[in-house]
Amino acid sequence: MNSPQDPNAALQALFQAGQAFAQGMAQFMNGQQQEWQGKLGTTQPADGPWSKENAALLALQQEWRERQVTLWQAMVQRRRGEVAEPLVRPEPGDKRFAHPAWAESPIYDYVRQAYLLNAEYLKKMADAIPAADGLTKSRLQFATRQIVDALAPSNFAATNPEFIQKAIETEGKSIQAGLQNLLADLEKGRISMTDDTAFEVGTNLAITPGAVVFENELFQLLQYSPQTQKVAKRPFLIVPPCINKYYILDLQPENSFIRYAVGQGQTVFLMSWRNPQAEQGQRTWDDYLELGPLTAIKIVQEICGSEQINALGFCVGGTILSSALAVAKARGENPVASLTLLTTLLDFSDTGEIGCFVDENSVAQREVTIGKGGLLTGKELATTFSALRANDLIWQYVVGNYLKGNKPAAFDLLYWNADSTNLPGPFAAWYLRNLYLENSLRIPGKLSMCGVKADLGCVDMPHFILATREDHIVPWQPSYLGRKLLGGNSTFVLGASGHIAGVINPAAKNKRSHWINDSDTANPDEWLAGATEEKGSWWQRWTDWLRQFSDGEISARGCLGSKQYPAGEPTPGRYVKEKA
């Protein structure tokens, strides 16, 4: 690829622009902090953290200047044909600059490294800047990362050598294909992450055999066909999150948690939440407890003739299930023998980066706009979750689909990720106010749910809690704190990877690892310090734990449902197929 006629002048201008940008950002953040302090009625003394003498920021600025000079010298060396080692490298897992074209040209190599250096500096500066409170600091860090990710040279045609190279190789056809992809996605209303035509729920996703045995306005109850001659006497109910579709637990046969549980001799029931439409826009948190798990538990008890069942909640489903059991206990009922919670928050003291979107003003606005009726749309929810991993779930596809003109490959997990769900406005507003904002569920008797004062401490059955170490939606440390809120004997396991990959870790593949520790310390970091890493999936460990509460074995039931609740349409049912 030909170099510009005056590359040194262009690079000098680029260097100066980068320096001015970084210094301007520092001045902006300084002014922004002073504005926040003024609104709060506070001021900083002349020698305070925002004075010119601030040692941490001055040290960062000096370090940045020195590294920019070193980078410039390395570029000059390369222009002379000399070898120069990279000054800064992408973080592990960052594939944006992996293509050889970024290293072949001194200009693009400089563009890449200058960006990485500036990005590193801005993130460090956001970490070093004092803030009035933790939320302000988290928002500053989050906003900085969003800006840094958006301004990557890989995202723009003029500064991405892969775009230019492919356009030349395809004689411009890649540009035409990229424009067609962009227009198609604009019509679709979202960025394509996978080949949507490759999957269909009920055909090659969510195909574990079973039937719908009950439905109401909010969910269908699925019962799965046994795969073993003997099954646990006590049935098993799964409560998935209502914030997305249940079939993340039943993608393909080889990685289906549902199929695995059935194969382990469990009589598995599952709640398939409805994708709320306008007519469900009035539904509340209490509705989701009363018409949801509390109803499902009673029906499973009646179908199987069991006084107690075993139950599992995943993510928000775990919060809903735990709340429902607190209501049942307050009513004098004890319907569940053991409780499993996967990546669930009960203590919302640290909600990770999702907390950046939740404050008094935003929640009050939700309460005014949808708190009395309406929908929190699936599109908005999907956009929020994608922003938490913008490079993986936004910019990767902007570059691939629109700059390179590629079609995304077929990937079942990303198909599920794009199959978004709505939430009823009153439910969402209550959830954000009482849990995310005020963290009231952890306080015994503070919340009234379904007409009773709920206390998680009364949920005193044995419980198994799984958190995942790299979870960006449910941080593992606050998930750990849930074991001290619940009564009963507690088992905690920490899985590797993130919110989905850490849960969907089939025992047959036995990948990754998990950590175990019998300690019941209240401190999660202390627990981890004493934990032992075990190679492979946590699924088998959980199966062994659950088997203690099977109440013996019986012959597998010959048919699904019962006379009162006969088997209806086959799994996966129609609720899961409804679109937002």
C-alpha positions in Angstrom: 0.0 0.0 0.0 1.4 3.4 -1.0 2.3 5.9 1.8 1.2 9.5 1.8 3.5 11.9 0.0 4.4 13.6 3.3 4.0 10.9 5.9 6.1 12.7 8.5 3.9 15.8 8.4 0.8 13.7 8.6 2.2 11.7 11.6 3.3 14.9 13.3 -0.2 16.3 12.9 -1.6 13.1 14.3 0.8 13.2 17.2 -0.2 16.8 18.0 -3.9 16.0 17.7 -3.6 13.1 20.1 -1.7 15.2 22.6 -4.3 18.0 22.4 -7.1 15.5 22.7 -5.7 13.8 25.8 -4.9 17.2 27.5 -8.3 18.5 26.5 -10.0 15.5 28.1 -8.1 16.1 31.3 -9.2 19.7 31.4 -12.8 18.6 30.6 -12.8 16.1 33.5 -11.3 18.7 35.8 -14.0 21.2 34.9 -16.7 18.5 35.1 -15.6 17.6 38.6 -15.7 21.2 39.7 -19.2 21.6 38.3 -20.3 18.5 40.3 -18.8 19.9 43.4 -20.5 23.3 42.8 -23.8 21.5 42.5 -23.2 19.7 45.7 -22.2 22.9 47.5 -18.7 21.8 48.1 -15.4 23.3 47.2 -11.8 22.1 47.2 -9.0 23.9 48.9 -6.1 25.2 46.9 -4.1 22.1 47.7 -7.1 19.7 47.2 -7.2 16.7 44.9 -8.3 18.9 41.9 -5.5 21.5 42.2 -2.8 21.7 39.6 -0.5 20.1 42.1 -2.4 16.8 42.0 0.5 14.4 42.0 -1.4 11.4 40.5 -2.7 13.2 37.5 0.5 15.0 36.9 2.4 11.8 37.1 0.1 10.2 34.5 0.4 13.1 32.2 4.2 13.1 32.4 4.2 9.3 31.8 2.0 9.8 28.8 4.2 12.5 27.3 7.3 10.4 27.7 5.7 7.3 26.1 4.4 9.4 23.2 7.9 10.6 22.5 9.2 7.1 22.7 6.5 5.9 20.3 7.3 8.7 17.9 11.0 7.7 17.9 10.1 4.1 17.3 8.0 5.1 14.3 10.9 7.1 12.9 13.1 4.1 13.3 10.7 2.0 11.3 10.6 4.6 8.6 14.3 4.2 8.3 14.0 0.4 8.0 15.1 -0.3 11.5 13.4 -2.8 13.8 11.4 -1.3 16.7 9.6 -3.4 19.3 6.0 -2.4 20.0 5.7 0.1 22.9 2.2 -0.9 23.8 0.2 -4.1 23.0 -3.5 -4.8 23.0 -5.0 -6.4 26.1 -5.3 -10.2 26.1 -8.3 -11.2 24.0 -8.4 -7.9 22.1 -8.5 -9.0 18.4 -9.2 -5.6 16.8 -5.6 -5.2 15.6 -4.6 -8.8 15.1 -4.5 -8.5 11.2 -1.0 -8.3 9.8 -1.9 -5.1 7.9 -1.7 -3.2 11.1 1.9 -4.1 11.6 3.1 -4.0 8.0 2.9 -0.2 7.6 4.7 2.2 10.0 1.8 4.6 9.7 -0.9 2.1 10.7 1.4 0.7 13.3 1.7 4.2 14.8 -2.0 4.8 14.6 -2.7 1.5 16.4 -0.1 2.1 19.1 -1.0 5.7 19.6 -4.6 4.8 20.1 -3.8 2.0 22.6 -1.5 4.4 24.5 -4.2 7.1 24.6 -6.9 4.6 25.6 -4.7 3.3 28.4 -4.0 6.8 29.6 -7.6 7.9 29.6 -8.7 4.8 31.6 -6.0 5.4 34.1 -7.0 9.0 34.4 -10.6 8.0 35.0 -9.5 5.7 37.7 -7.3 8.4 39.4 -9.8 11.2 39.3 -11.6 11.8 42.7 -15.3 11.5 42.6 -18.1 12.5 45.0 -19.4 8.9 45.3 -18.9 5.4 44.0 -21.7 5.7 41.4 -20.1 8.9 39.9 -16.8 7.2 39.7 -18.2 4.1 38.1 -20.1 6.2 35.6 -17.0 8.2 34.7 -15.1 4.9 34.2 -17.9 3.4 32.1 -18.3 6.5 30.0 -14.5 6.7 29.4 -14.5 3.1 28.2 -17.4 3.7 25.9 -15.7 6.7 24.3 -12.4 4.9 24.0 -14.0 1.8 22.4 -16.0 4.0 20.0 -13.0 6.0 18.8 -10.8 3.0 18.0 -9.2 3.4 14.5 -10.5 0.0 13.6 -14.0 1.3 13.6 -13.5 3.8 10.7 -12.8 3.2 7.1 -10.1 5.9 6.8 -8.0 4.4 9.5 -8.6 0.7 9.1 -6.1 -1.0 6.7 -8.3 -4.1 6.6 -11.1 -2.1 5.0 -8.8 -0.7 2.4 -7.1 -4.0 1.7 -10.4 -5.9 1.3 -11.9 -3.2 -0.9 -8.9 -3.5 -3.3 -9.0 -7.3 -3.3 -12.7 -7.4 -4.1 -12.6 -4.5 -6.5 -15.0 -2.5 -4.3 -17.6 -5.3 -3.8 -16.9 -5.5 -0.1 -18.0 -1.8 0.2 -21.2 -2.5 -1.7 -21.9 -5.6 0.5 -21.3 -3.5 3.6 -23.8 -0.9 2.5 -26.3 -3.6 1.8 -25.7 -5.1 5.3 -26.1 -1.6 6.9 -29.4 -1.0 5.1 -30.7 -4.4 6.1 -29.8 -3.9 9.7 -31.4 -0.4 9.7 -34.6 -2.0 8.5 -34.3 -4.7 11.1 -33.6 -2.2 13.9 -30.5 -3.9 15.3 -27.0 -5.0 14.4 -26.9 -8.6 13.0 -24.6 -10.8 15.2 -25.4 -14.1 13.6 -27.2 -15.7 10.6 -30.8 -15.5 11.8 -32.0 -17.9 9.1 -29.9 -20.7 10.5 -32.0 -21.2 13.6 -35.6 -21.8 14.6 -36.8 -22.4 18.2 -38.4 -25.8 18.3 -36.6 -27.0 15.2 -32.9 -26.9 16.1 -33.1 -24.9 19.4 -35.0 -25.9 22.5 -35.7 -29.4 21.3 -35.6 -31.5 24.5 -38.9 -33.5 24.3 -41.7 -32.6 26.6 -45.1 -30.8 26.7 -46.9 -27.8 28.1 -49.0 -28.9 31.1 -50.3 -25.5 32.3 -50.4 -21.9 31.2 -51.6 -18.6 32.5 -51.1 -15.0 31.3 -47.5 -14.9 32.4 -46.0 -18.3 31.8 -46.3 -21.8 30.4 -45.2 -24.7 32.5 -43.2 -27.3 30.6 -42.7 -30.8 31.7 -39.9 -32.8 30.0 -40.1 -36.5 29.1 -38.0 -38.8 31.2 -34.9 -40.4 29.7 -34.1 -42.9 32.5 -36.1 -45.8 33.9 -35.8 -44.5 37.4 -36.2 -40.9 38.4 -35.9 -38.9 41.6 -39.1 -39.1 43.6 -39.1 -35.4 44.3 -39.6 -33.3 41.1 -37.4 -30.5 40.0 -38.6 -27.0 38.9 -36.4 -24.5 36.9 -37.3 -20.7 37.1 -35.3 -19.0 34.3 -34.9 -15.2 34.0 -37.9 -13.3 32.6 -35.5 -10.8 31.1 -34.6 -13.2 28.3 -35.7 -16.5 26.7 -35.4 -19.7 28.7 -33.8 -21.7 25.9 -30.3 -20.5 26.8 -30.6 -23.6 29.0 -31.6 -25.8 26.0 -29.7 -24.5 23.0 -28.3 -27.7 21.5 -28.5 -31.3 22.8 -24.8 -31.3 23.6 -24.8 -28.2 25.8 -28.4 -28.3 27.1 -28.6 -28.0 30.9 -32.2 -29.1 30.8 -31.4 -32.3 28.8 -28.5 -33.0 31.2 -30.8 -32.7 34.3 -33.4 -35.0 32.7 -30.6 -37.5 31.9 -29.5 -37.5 35.5 -32.9 -38.9 36.5 -34.7 -35.6 37.4 -38.4 -35.1 36.6 -37.8 -31.6 35.2 -40.4 -28.8 35.0 -39.6 -25.4 33.6 -41.4 -22.0 33.6 -41.4 -20.5 30.1 -42.1 -16.8 30.7 -44.3 -15.0 28.3 -42.8 -12.2 26.2 -45.1 -9.4 27.5 -47.1 -7.3 25.1 -49.3 -4.3 25.7 -52.0 -6.3 27.4 -49.5 -7.5 30.0 -48.1 -4.0 30.6 -49.9 -3.6 33.9 -48.3 -6.6 35.6 -46.4 -6.0 38.8 -43.7 -7.7 40.8 -46.3 -9.3 43.0 -48.0 -10.7 39.9 -44.8 -12.3 38.9 -44.4 -14.0 42.2 -48.0 -15.0 42.7 -48.8 -16.0 39.1 -45.3 -17.2 38.6 -43.2 -19.5 40.9 -45.9 -19.7 43.6 -48.4 -21.0 41.1 -45.9 -23.3 39.3 -44.7 -24.9 42.6 -48.3 -25.8 43.5 -49.0 -27.4 40.1 -45.8 -29.4 40.1 -46.7 -30.6 43.6 -50.2 -31.7 42.4 -49.0 -33.3 39.2 -46.4 -35.4 41.0 -48.2 -35.8 44.3 -45.2 -34.4 46.2 -45.4 -32.5 49.4 -42.0 -30.8 48.5 -40.1 -30.2 45.3 -36.5 -29.1 44.5 -36.2 -25.7 42.7 -33.6 -23.8 40.7 -33.5 -20.1 39.8 -31.2 -18.5 37.2 -30.2 -14.8 37.3 -33.3 -12.7 37.8 -35.3 -16.0 38.0 -33.3 -16.7 41.1 -34.3 -13.4 42.7 -37.9 -14.0 41.8 -37.9 -17.6 43.1 -36.2 -16.6 46.4 -38.7 -13.8 46.9 -41.6 -16.2 46.2 -40.2 -18.7 48.7 -40.0 -15.9 51.3 -43.6 -15.2 50.7 -44.5 -18.9 51.0 -42.6 -19.1 54.3 -44.5 -16.0 55.6 -47.7 -17.8 54.8 -46.6 -20.9 56.8 -45.8 -23.0 53.7 -42.7 -25.0 53.1 -42.9 -26.3 49.5 -39.3 -26.5 48.5 -36.7 -29.0 49.9 -33.6 -27.6 48.3 -32.8 -24.4 46.4 -30.3 -23.8 43.6 -29.3 -20.3 42.6 -27.2 -19.6 39.5 -25.6 -16.2 39.0 -28.2 -14.5 41.2 -28.3 -11.3 43.2 -30.1 -11.1 46.5 -27.8 -8.4 47.9 -27.6 -5.5 45.4 -24.8 -3.6 47.1 -22.7 -4.0 44.0 -24.5 -4.4 40.8 -21.5 -4.0 38.5 -21.7 -1.7 35.5 -25.5 -2.1 35.2 -25.6 0.1 38.2 -24.3 3.0 36.0 -27.8 3.1 34.5 -29.7 3.2 37.8 -30.0 6.3 40.0 -32.8 8.2 41.6 -33.5 10.3 38.5 -33.6 7.4 36.1 -35.8 5.3 38.3 -38.1 8.2 39.0 -38.4 8.8 35.3 -39.3 5.1 34.8 -41.9 5.3 37.5 -43.5 8.3 35.8 -43.4 6.9 32.3 -44.1 3.2 32.7 -44.5 2.6 36.4 -48.3 2.6 36.2 -48.4 0.7 32.9 -46.5 0.2 29.7 -43.4 -1.8 28.6 -39.7 -1.6 29.1 -38.9 -2.8 25.6 -36.6 -5.6 24.7 -34.8 -3.4 22.2 -33.8 -1.0 25.1 -32.7 -3.9 27.3 -30.7 -5.4 24.5 -28.9 -2.1 23.8 -28.1 -1.7 27.5 -26.6 -5.2 27.8 -24.6 -4.8 24.6 -23.1 -1.6 25.8 -21.6 -3.5 28.7 -19.4 -5.4 26.2 -19.3 -2.9 23.3 -16.2 -4.2 21.6 -17.6 -7.8 21.5 -21.3 -7.1 20.9 -21.3 -3.8 18.9 -18.1 -2.7 17.3 -17.0 -6.1 16.2 -20.1 -6.4 14.0 -19.9 -2.8 12.8 -16.5 -3.5 11.4 -17.3 -7.0 10.1 -20.7 -6.3 8.7 -20.3 -2.8 7.4 -16.6 -2.1 6.7 -15.6 -5.5 5.5 -19.0 -6.5 4.0 -19.0 -9.9 5.8 -22.1 -11.9 6.8 -22.0 -13.0 10.4 -21.6 -16.7 11.0 -24.3 -18.9 12.4 -24.0 -19.0 16.3 -26.8 -20.2 18.4 -25.8 -18.2 21.5 -25.8 -15.0 19.6 -29.2 -15.9 18.0 -30.5 -16.3 21.6 -28.9 -13.0 22.6 -30.7 -11.1 19.9 -34.1 -12.7 20.7 -35.0 -10.0 23.2 -37.9 -9.7 25.6 -40.0 -6.9 27.0 -40.8 -6.3 30.7 -44.0 -4.9 32.1 -43.4 -1.3 33.3 -44.7 -1.7 36.8 -42.6 -4.8 37.4 -39.5 -3.2 36.0 -40.0 0.1 38.0 -40.5 -1.8 41.3 -37.5 -4.0 40.6 -35.2 -1.1 39.9 -36.5 1.0 42.9 -36.6 -1.6 45.6 -33.7 -3.9 44.6 -31.2 -2.1 42.4 -31.5 1.4 43.9 -32.5 0.8 47.6 -31.3 -2.8 48.1 -34.2 -3.6 50.3 -34.6 -7.3 49.7 -31.7 -8.0 52.1 -33.4 -6.3 55.0 -35.8 -8.6 56.9 -39.4 -7.5 56.7 -38.7 -4.2 54.9 -40.5 -5.2 51.7 -44.2 -6.1 51.5 -44.7 -8.7 48.7 -48.0 -10.4 48.0 -49.5 -8.9 51.1 -46.8 -10.2 53.6 -43.5 -8.9 55.0 -40.8 -11.0 53.4 -37.7 -12.3 55.1 -35.0 -14.2 53.1 -33.7 -15.5 56.4 -36.8 -17.7 56.7 -35.9 -19.4 53.4 -34.1 -22.0 55.4 -33.8 -25.0 53.1 -30.3 -26.2 52.0 -29.1 -24.1 49.1 -26.4 -24.3 46.4 -25.2 -21.0 45.0 -23.1 -20.8 41.8 -21.5 -17.5 40.8 -19.0 -17.0 37.9 -15.7 -15.2 38.3 -15.8 -13.0 35.2 -19.6 -12.2 35.3 -20.1 -8.6 34.1 -23.9 -8.7 34.9 -23.9 -10.4 38.3 -20.5 -9.8 40.0 -19.6 -12.9 42.0 -18.8 -11.1 45.3 -22.3 -9.7 45.9 -23.7 -13.0 44.6 -21.7 -14.7 47.4 -23.3 -12.4 50.0 -26.6 -14.0 49.3 -25.6 -17.1 51.2 -25.7 -15.1 54.4 -29.1 -13.7 53.7 -30.7 -17.2 53.3 -31.3 -19.6 56.1 -30.3 -23.2 55.9 -27.0 -25.0 55.0 -25.1 -23.2 52.3 -22.9 -24.5 49.5 -21.1 -22.0 47.3 -19.2 -22.8 44.0 -17.4 -20.3 41.9 -17.3 -21.1 38.2 -14.8 -19.8 35.6 -15.8 -17.5 32.8 -18.8 -15.2 32.6 -22.6 -15.0 33.1 -23.5 -17.4 30.3 -20.4 -19.4 29.5 -19.8 -20.1 33.2 -23.2 -21.6 33.6 -23.5 -23.4 30.3 -20.5 -25.6 30.8 -21.5 -29.2 29.9 -20.1 -32.0 32.0 -19.5 -34.1 28.9 -17.1 -31.5 27.5 -15.6 -30.8 31.0 -14.0 -27.5 30.1 -12.8 -24.7 32.3 -12.7 -25.1 36.0 -14.5 -24.1 39.3 -13.5 -23.3 42.8 -14.7 -24.9 46.0 -14.3 -24.2 49.7 -16.2 -25.5 52.7 -15.6 -22.2 54.6 -18.8 -20.2 55.5 -16.9 -16.9 56.0 -18.9 -13.8 55.3 -16.0 -12.3 53.2 -16.0 -13.5 49.6 -12.4 -12.6 49.0 -11.4 -14.6 52.1 -13.4 -17.5 50.7 -11.6 -17.3 47.4 -8.2 -17.1 49.1 -8.8 -20.4 50.7 -10.6 -22.1 47.8 -9.3 -25.0 45.7 -9.5 -24.9 41.9 -11.0 -28.0 40.4 -10.7 -28.7 36.7 -13.8 -29.2 34.6 -17.5 -28.4 34.8 -19.4 -27.8 38.0 -22.5 -29.7 36.7 -21.5 -33.1 38.2 -20.7 -31.5 41.6 -24.2 -29.9 41.6 -25.8 -33.2 40.5 -24.2 -35.0 43.5 -25.4 -32.3 45.8 -29.0 -32.4 44.5 -29.2 -36.1 44.7 -29.2 -35.8 48.6 -32.7 -34.2 48.3 -34.3 -36.7 45.8 -36.3 -38.5 48.5 -35.4 -41.8 46.9 -36.2 -43.1 43.5 -39.4 -44.2 41.7 -40.1 -45.6 38.2 -40.3 -42.9 35.6 -43.9 -41.7 35.0 -45.6 -43.2 32.0 -47.1 -39.9 30.8 -46.7 -36.2 31.2 -49.0 -34.0 33.2 -52.0 -35.4 35.1 -55.8 -35.7 34.7 -56.2 -32.2 36.0 -53.2 -30.8 34.0 -53.1 -32.8 30.8 -50.2 -32.5 28.4 -50.9 -30.0 25.7 -48.7 -28.6 22.9 -45.2 -30.1 22.7 -42.2 -28.2 24.0 -41.0 -25.6 23.6 -44.5 -24.2 23.5 -45.7 -21.0 21.9 -44.8 -18.4 24.6 -41.1 -18.7 23.9 -41.6 -18.0 20.2 -43.3 -14.6 20.8 -41.1 -11.7 19.6 -40.6 -8.4 21.4 
